[in-house]
Amino acid sequence: MLTLQLDEFMVELKEGSLKNVGPTNKSGTAKLFDVESAEAREFGDKRVKLVFEDDEGNEVQVALFPEDVRSIARDIEALEDDSPVFE
C-alpha cells in the first residue's frame, strides 16, 4: 500500500502537461507498507539506491550516500540486539 501526502500542492493540467501553480512551498511524504521486495544497488559513482516494492507494483526508491547507508545499518544492528521485533 502506497500513501502520498502532498501539502500546498496545486498544479495546472493544460494540453497534457502539468504546470506548477502558486508558490514553491510544496512538500510531500510517501510511505510504502507491506513491502514484498527490497534491494540495494549502486547508483552512480557515489551513492547506493534502496528500492522497495509492494505486491501491487508500487515502488519507492531512495538514493543515499555511503555514510547514510552505514548509519542505517548500525541502527538495524542495534534493533537486532535490543528490539523484540527481531525475536
Sequence and secondary structure as in RCSB ss.txt:
>XXXX:A:sequence
MLTLQLDEFMVELKEGSLKNVGPTNKSGTAKLFDVESAEAREFGDKRVKLVFEDDEGNEVQVALFPEDVRSIARD
IEALEDDSPVFE
>XXXX:A:secstr
 EEEEEES  EEEETTEEEE S S  EEEEEE SEEEEEEEEETTTEEEEEEEETTS EEEEEE HHHHHHHHHH
HHHHHHH GGG 
